[in-house]
C-alpha cells in the first residue's frame, strides 16, 4: 500500500471517529439524555459535524485524491484501493460544495428540532413544530442549491442519498407501483373479512414483548456481543463501529406488531452494519451503499422473512408460551394472517406491505412541493390529510397520527424517504435471487434456520459497505439494475393467496 494511501486513510479514520462520536451523542439524546441537555447537545453536535467536515474537505485530501487516482487507475474497479479513492472522491466533491457553516447549521437544527417535534407530537399540535420545519426546509433548499441540479432541486438531494437516482426516475417508479397497488387494494378491500386482526389488540405485556423481540432478533443473527436494544420515541438503528451496532424499539400493550416488527426491522439494519468487512473500517467505504440498500435489509427481514408463513410456523409455539392468555384460541395460521392483514392505515411504520409505498409516495410528493415552494409549511397538515384521503381513503383525526408521525422532518433530511420504497424493491429483487441460490429457503425458515440466508447477504451485500452504488451492487448480486417487477409479483402472489384474489397476469 502506498504512502499516499496511508495518509488518506489516516485522515478518513479521524473523520470516521468524529462522525461516530456524533452518532453516540445523537443516540444518547434519543434514549437517555435529560430534556435539559438539548442546548448543550446541539452545540456539541454542531462542533463535531463542522470539524469532521473541515477535515474531510481539506485541500490536502483533494491533493492526495488527485495523486492516488493516477496511482490506482490500472487497478481492478472493485479493489480496496481503487474503491477507497473512487468513493472518497465522490464524497469529497459533494461535500466541498457545502460550507462548514452550513454543516454546523444542519447539525444544530436537527438537534434542536427533534425535542420540538417530540413535544408537538405529544400534544398533536403541528403549529408548535412549524417554525423548526420552516428552518429545515430552508436548509434543504440551501443544500440543493449548493450541490447544484439541472432540472429540479430534489435531484440534488436524492442523488446525495441514492447515487445515480433522479426525481423523474422516482416518479416513474411510483407511477408503476401505484398502477399495481391501487387495483390490489380494491380487491383486498372486497375480501377484507378473509383476515381477522383482532388478536393483535388483545393486550400483550410490554416488558415481555421487548424480551421476546430481542430473543427473536438474536436467533435471526443479530449479535448482542456487538449490539444492544433500547426504547425510543421512534425506532432507529445506529452504528459506532464494527463492535457496536445498536437498535431501539417502541412498544404498545394494545398493538402487538409495533415492538416485534420494529425490532426485526432495526435488527436488519444492524446486521447489515455488523456484516461490513473489517478491511473497510475507518474508510469512506464503511456504511450502507445508500438508505435504500439499508432499507432493503431491514424490510427483507421484517417482511419477506418475519411475515412469512414459515416464520410463524417456527416461532408461534414460543410466542404462545410467552403470551398464553391473548393467544389462547389462536393457531399459527390465524396469527400469520393477522400480522399480514392489508388495510388502509394512518401510521407508516404500521402499514402493511401492499399500502406501505403509498405512504412513501405521499411524503416524496410533499417534500418536492415544499422544496419548490409550491406548498407552504403552514399548509402542510391540510395537504397531508387531503392526500391520505385520496390515496388511502381515510380521514386523519389529529396531527400526531398525521403529519407529525415521523421523526425525519425534525432533521434536515429531504431525500431520505424514497429509500424506504427503494428498499422494498431491492429486498424483493435480492430475495428472488436468494431463492434460486437456496431452493429450500422456506423449509429452513420453518425450522428456524437463518444461517444460510444471512451468509448469502453477508457475501453479496453486507461485506461491501459503500464500495458500490446501489445499481452497481444490484447488478453484481442479481444481474439486473433496480426493477419493481419482483416486488409487484411478490405482493400479488402473497396477498392474492391471503385474500382469495386471483393474481393479475404480469
C-alpha positions in Angstrom: 0.0 0.0 0.0 1.4 3.4 -1.0 2.4 6.1 1.5 -0.2 8.5 0.0 -3.0 6.0 0.5 -1.8 5.6 4.1 -2.0 9.3 4.5 -5.5 9.4 3.1 -6.7 6.6 5.3 -5.3 8.3 8.4 -7.4 11.4 7.6 -10.5 9.2 6.8 -10.0 7.4 10.2 -10.0 10.7 12.0 -13.2 11.8 10.2 -14.8 8.5 11.0 -14.1 8.8 14.7 -15.6 12.3 14.7 -18.7 11.1 13.0 -19.0 8.1 15.3 -18.7 10.4 18.3 -21.5 12.5 16.8 -23.6 9.3 16.4 -23.1 8.4 20.1 -24.3 11.8 21.2 -27.3 11.5 18.9 -28.2 8.1 20.2 -27.9 9.3 23.8 -30.2 12.3 23.0 -32.9 9.9 21.7 -32.6 7.4 24.5 -31.3 8.6 27.9 -30.4 12.3 27.8 -32.5 14.5 30.1 -34.5 17.3 28.4 -32.3 20.0 29.9 -29.4 18.8 27.8 -30.7 19.9 24.4 -29.0 23.3 24.1 -25.6 22.0 25.0 -26.0 18.8 22.9 -26.9 20.8 19.8 -23.7 22.8 20.2 -21.7 19.6 20.7 -23.1 18.0 17.6 -22.7 21.2 15.6 -19.0 21.4 16.6 -18.2 17.8 15.8 -20.0 17.9 12.5 -18.2 21.1 11.5 -14.8 19.6 12.5 -15.4 16.4 10.6 -16.5 18.4 7.5 -13.4 20.6 7.6 -11.1 17.7 7.9 -12.7 15.6 5.2 -12.8 18.6 2.7 -9.3 19.9 3.3 -7.1 20.8 0.3 -4.8 18.0 1.5 -7.5 15.5 0.8 -8.0 16.8 -2.7 -4.3 16.7 -3.5 -4.0 13.1 -2.2 -7.0 12.0 -4.2 -5.6 13.5 -7.5 -2.3 11.7 -7.0 -4.0 8.5 -6.0 -6.3 8.5 -8.9 -3.3 8.2 -11.2 -1.7 5.6 -9.0 -4.8 3.4 -8.8 -6.0 3.8 -12.4 -4.8 0.4 -13.5 -6.3 -1.5 -10.5 -9.5 -3.5 -10.7 -12.7 -1.5 -10.2 -13.6 -3.5 -7.1 -10.2 -3.5 -5.4 -10.0 -1.9 -2.0 -7.5 0.7 -3.0 -9.4 1.9 -6.1 -12.7 1.8 -4.3 -11.5 3.9 -1.4 -10.2 6.5 -3.8 -13.3 6.4 -6.0 -15.9 6.7 -3.2 -13.8 9.3 -1.2 -13.7 11.4 -4.4 -17.5 11.3 -4.8 -17.9 12.3 -1.1 -15.2 15.0 -1.4 -16.6 16.6 -4.5 -20.1 16.8 -3.0 -19.0 17.9 0.5 -16.7 20.7 -0.8 -19.8 22.4 -2.1 -21.2 22.6 1.4 -19.6 25.2 3.7 -18.6 24.3 7.3 -21.1 26.9 8.5 -23.9 25.2 6.6 -22.9 21.9 8.1 -23.0 23.4 11.6 -26.4 24.9 11.0 -27.7 21.5 9.7 -26.5 19.7 12.8 -27.8 22.3 15.2 -31.2 22.4 13.5 -31.6 18.7 13.8 -30.6 18.5 17.5 -32.9 21.4 18.5 -35.7 20.4 16.2 -36.0 16.8 17.5 -37.3 17.7 21.0 -39.6 20.3 19.5 -41.1 17.6 17.2 -41.5 15.3 20.3 -43.4 18.0 22.2 -45.6 18.8 19.1 -46.2 15.1 18.6 -47.2 14.6 22.2 -49.6 17.5 22.1 -50.8 16.7 18.5 -50.2 20.3 17.5 -48.3 21.0 14.3 -48.1 24.7 14.9 -45.5 24.0 17.7 -43.3 22.3 15.1 -43.9 24.5 12.1 -41.1 27.1 12.8 -38.5 24.3 13.1 -39.7 22.7 9.9 -39.6 26.0 8.1 -35.9 26.3 9.1 -35.3 22.7 7.9 -37.0 23.3 4.6 -34.8 26.4 4.1 -31.7 24.4 4.9 -32.7 21.6 2.4 -33.1 24.3 -0.3 -29.6 25.6 0.5 -28.1 22.1 0.3 -29.8 21.6 -3.1 -28.6 25.0 -4.4 -25.0 24.3 -3.1 -24.8 20.9 -4.7 -26.4 22.1 -7.9 -29.0 20.5 -10.2 -30.1 20.6 -13.8 -33.9 20.2 -13.6 -35.3 20.0 -10.1 -33.9 20.7 -6.6 -34.9 17.3 -5.4 -32.4 15.8 -7.9 -29.5 17.1 -5.9 -30.9 15.7 -2.6 -31.9 12.3 -3.9 -28.5 11.8 -5.7 -26.8 12.6 -2.4 -28.5 9.7 -0.7 -29.2 7.3 -3.7 -26.3 7.9 -6.1 -27.5 7.9 -9.7 -31.2 8.3 -9.0 -33.3 11.2 -10.3 -36.6 12.7 -9.3 -38.1 11.7 -12.7 -36.9 8.1 -12.2 -38.6 8.0 -8.8 -41.8 9.4 -10.2 -41.8 6.7 -12.9 -41.3 4.0 -10.2 -44.1 5.4 -8.0 -46.4 5.6 -11.1 -45.7 1.9 -11.8 -46.3 0.9 -8.2 -49.5 2.9 -8.0 -50.8 1.2 -11.1 -50.2 -2.2 -9.5 -51.2 -1.3 -5.9 -54.5 0.5 -6.4 -56.3 -2.4 -8.0 -54.9 -4.8 -5.5 -56.0 -2.6 -2.6 -59.5 -2.6 -4.1 -59.5 -6.4 -4.5 -58.3 -6.9 -0.9 -61.0 -4.5 0.4 -63.7 -6.5 -1.2 -62.5 -9.6 0.6 -61.5 -7.9 3.9 -63.3 -10.4 6.1 -60.8 -13.1 5.0 -58.4 -12.0 7.7 -59.2 -11.3 11.3 -56.8 -8.9 13.0 -58.4 -8.6 16.5 -55.9 -10.9 18.2 -53.2 -8.2 17.7 -55.1 -5.9 20.1 -55.8 -8.3 23.0 -53.2 -6.8 25.2 -49.5 -8.1 25.4 -47.4 -7.2 28.4 -44.9 -4.6 27.3 -41.8 -5.9 29.1 -42.4 -9.4 27.8 -42.8 -8.1 24.3 -39.4 -6.4 24.5 -37.7 -9.5 25.8 -39.4 -11.7 23.2 -38.4 -9.4 20.4 -34.8 -9.4 21.5 -34.8 -13.2 21.6 -36.2 -13.4 18.1 -33.7 -11.0 16.5 -30.7 -12.8 18.1 -32.0 -16.0 16.5 -32.1 -14.2 13.2 -28.4 -13.3 13.6 -28.2 -10.0 15.5 -25.0 -10.3 17.6 -25.6 -8.9 21.1 -21.9 -9.1 21.8 -21.8 -6.2 19.3 -25.2 -4.6 19.9 -27.9 -3.7 22.3 -31.6 -2.7 22.3 -33.2 0.3 24.0 -36.5 2.2 23.8 -37.0 5.4 21.9 -39.9 7.5 20.6 -39.2 6.4 17.0 -37.4 3.1 16.4 -33.9 3.5 14.8 -30.6 1.8 14.5 -27.1 3.4 14.8 -23.6 2.0 14.4 -20.4 3.3 16.1 -18.1 0.8 14.5 -17.6 -3.0 13.9 -18.2 -3.8 17.5 -21.2 -1.6 18.3 -24.4 -1.6 16.2 -27.4 -0.6 18.4 -31.1 -0.7 17.8 -34.1 0.8 19.5 -37.8 -0.1 19.5 -41.1 1.1 21.0 -43.8 -1.0 22.5 -47.6 -0.8 22.9 -49.6 -3.1 25.1 -52.5 -2.8 22.8 -50.9 -3.4 19.4 -48.6 -6.4 19.1 -46.9 -5.6 15.7 -45.2 -2.4 16.9 -42.5 -3.9 19.1 -41.6 -7.2 17.4 -41.6 -6.0 13.8 -39.9 -2.7 14.8 -37.2 -4.7 16.4 -36.8 -7.1 13.4 -36.7 -4.1 11.1 -33.9 -2.3 13.1 -32.0 -5.5 13.6 -31.9 -5.9 9.8 -30.2 -2.6 9.6 -27.8 -3.5 12.4 -26.9 -6.9 10.9 -26.0 -5.1 7.7 -23.6 -3.0 9.7 -22.3 -6.0 11.6 -21.5 -7.7 8.3 -19.2 -5.0 6.8 -15.8 -6.2 6.0 -13.1 -5.4 8.6 -10.9 -4.0 5.8 -13.2 -1.1 5.1 -13.4 0.1 8.7 -12.4 3.7 9.2 -12.6 4.5 5.4 -15.2 6.1 3.2 -16.4 2.5 2.3 -17.8 1.9 5.8 -21.6 2.2 5.9 -24.6 1.3 3.7 -24.4 1.7 0.0 -27.4 4.0 0.3 -30.5 4.5 2.6 -32.4 2.3 0.0 -30.0 -0.5 0.3 -30.0 -0.2 4.0 -33.8 -0.4 4.0 -33.7 -3.4 1.7 -32.0 -5.3 4.6 -34.5 -4.1 7.3 -37.5 -4.6 5.1 -36.3 -8.0 3.9 -36.0 -9.4 7.4 -39.2 -7.6 8.7 -41.5 -8.6 5.8 -40.1 -11.3 3.5 -38.9 -13.3 6.4 -40.7 -12.0 9.5 -44.1 -12.0 8.0 -43.7 -15.3 6.1 -45.8 -18.4 6.9 -42.7 -20.5 7.7 -41.5 -17.9 10.2 -44.7 -18.2 12.2 -44.8 -22.0 11.9 -41.5 -21.9 13.7 -42.0 -19.0 16.2 -45.6 -19.3 17.1 -45.2 -22.0 19.7 -42.7 -19.9 21.7 -44.9 -16.8 21.2 -47.9 -18.6 22.7 -45.8 -19.8 25.6 -44.8 -16.2 26.2 -48.3 -14.8 25.9 -50.7 -17.7 26.7 -53.8 -15.6 27.6 -54.1 -13.4 24.5 -53.2 -16.3 22.2 -55.3 -19.0 24.0 -57.6 -19.8 21.0 -55.2 -18.8 18.1 -53.1 -21.1 15.9 -50.1 -20.2 13.8 -52.1 -19.9 10.5 -54.5 -17.4 12.1 -51.7 -15.4 13.5 -49.7 -15.4 10.2 -52.8 -14.0 8.5 -53.3 -11.4 11.2 -49.8 -9.9 11.0 -50.2 -9.7 7.2 -53.7 -8.1 7.1 -53.8 -5.4 4.5 -55.9 -2.3 5.2 -55.5 1.4 4.8 -53.9 2.8 8.0 -52.7 6.1 9.3 -49.2 5.2 10.5 -46.4 4.5 8.0 -44.4 2.2 10.3 -47.5 0.1 11.0 -48.6 -0.1 7.3 -48.9 -3.4 5.6 -46.8 -4.4 2.6 -49.5 -3.5 0.0 -50.2 0.0 1.2 -46.8 1.0 2.6 -45.4 2.5 -0.6 -48.4 4.9 -0.8 -47.2 6.4 2.4 -43.8 7.0 0.9 -45.2 8.4 -2.3 -47.2 11.0 -0.2 -44.0 12.1 1.6 -42.0 12.2 -1.6 -44.6 14.5 -3.3 -44.9 16.8 -0.3 -41.1 17.2 0.1 -40.9 18.2 -3.6 -43.6 20.7 -3.2 -42.1 22.2 -0.1 -38.7 22.4 -1.8 -40.1 24.0 -4.9 -42.2 26.5 -2.8 -45.4 25.1 -4.3 -46.5 24.3 -0.7 -46.1 26.4 2.4 -45.2 24.7 5.7 -48.3 26.2 7.4 -50.4 24.3 4.8 -48.7 21.0 5.2 -51.2 19.3 7.5 -54.1 20.1 5.1 -52.1 18.8 2.2 -51.1 15.7 4.1 -54.7 15.0 5.2 -56.1 15.5 1.6 -53.6 13.0 0.2 -54.3 10.5 2.9 -57.9 10.6 2.0 -57.2 10.4 -1.8 -54.6 7.6 -1.6 -55.8 5.5 1.3 -59.4 6.7 1.7 -59.0 7.5 5.4 -59.5 10.7 7.5 -56.7 11.9 9.7 -58.0 12.6 13.2 -55.1 14.6 14.5 -51.6 15.9 13.7 -49.9 13.2 15.9 -51.3 10.4 13.6 -50.8 12.6 10.6 -48.1 15.0 9.7 -46.2 14.6 12.9 -45.9 10.8 13.0 -42.3 10.6 11.6 -39.1 11.9 13.2 -37.4 12.5 9.9 -38.6 16.1 9.3 -37.2 17.2 12.6 -33.8 16.7 10.9 -32.6 18.2 7.6 -33.3 15.0 5.7 -35.3 15.6 2.5 -34.5 12.8 0.1 -34.4 10.0 2.7 -38.0 8.8 2.5 -37.8 7.4 -1.1 -35.2 5.0 0.3 -38.0 3.0 2.0 -39.7 2.2 -1.2 -36.4 1.6 -3.0 -35.6 -0.8 -0.1 -38.8 -2.7 -0.7 -37.9 -3.2 -4.3 -34.3 -4.1 -3.7 -35.3 -6.6 -1.0 -37.7 -8.4 -3.3 -35.2 -8.4 -6.1 -32.5 -9.8 -3.8 -34.9 -12.4 -2.4 -35.7 -13.6 -5.9 -32.0 -14.4 -6.4 -31.6 -15.8 -2.9 -34.4 -18.3 -3.6 -32.6 -19.5 -6.7 -29.4 -19.9 -4.7 -31.1 -21.5 -1.6 -34.0 -23.6 -3.1 -35.1 -24.9 0.4 -35.2 -21.5 2.0 -38.8 -21.7 3.1 -38.1 -25.1 4.8 -35.0 -23.6 6.5 -37.1 -20.7 7.9 -39.7 -23.1 9.1 -37.0 -24.9 11.0 -35.7 -21.6 12.5 -32.5 -21.8 10.5 -31.3 -18.5 9.2 -27.6 -19.0 8.8 -27.6 -19.7 5.0 -29.7 -16.6 4.3 -27.6 -14.4 6.5 -24.4 -15.8 4.9 -25.7 -15.0 1.4 -26.5 -11.5 2.4 -23.1 -11.1 4.1 -21.3 -12.2 1.0 -23.3 -10.4 -1.6 -24.4 -7.2 0.2 -23.1 -6.6 3.7 -19.3 -7.1 3.2 -19.1 -4.4 0.5 -20.4 -1.4 2.5 -20.3 1.6 0.3 -17.9 0.2 -2.2 -20.6 0.1 -5.0 -23.5 2.4 -5.9 -27.0 0.8 -5.4 -27.3 -0.2 -9.1 -23.7 -1.5 -9.2 -24.4 -3.6 -6.2 -27.7 -4.9 -7.6 -26.0 -5.8 -11.0 -23.4 -7.8 -9.1 -25.8 -9.5 -6.8 -28.7 -10.2 -9.2 -27.5 -9.5 -12.7 -30.1 -6.7 -13.1 -30.5 -3.0 -12.3 -33.3 -1.9 -10.0 -36.7 -3.0 -11.2 -40.1 -3.0 -9.4 -41.2 -6.3 -11.1 -40.1 -8.8 -8.4 -41.8 -6.8 -5.6 -45.0 -6.4 -7.6 -45.1 -10.1 -8.3 -44.4 -10.9 -4.7 -47.3 -8.8 -3.2 -49.7 -10.0 -5.9 -49.0 -13.6 -5.2 -48.9 -13.3 -1.4 -52.0 -11.2 -0.9 -53.8 -12.9 -3.7 -53.5 -16.1 -1.7 -54.3 -14.5 1.6 -57.5 -12.9 0.3 -58.6 -15.3 -2.3 -57.8 -12.8 -5.1 -56.7 -14.1 -8.4 -53.3 -12.6 -9.2 -53.2 -10.2 -12.2 -51.0 -11.6 -15.0 -47.8 -9.7 -15.5 
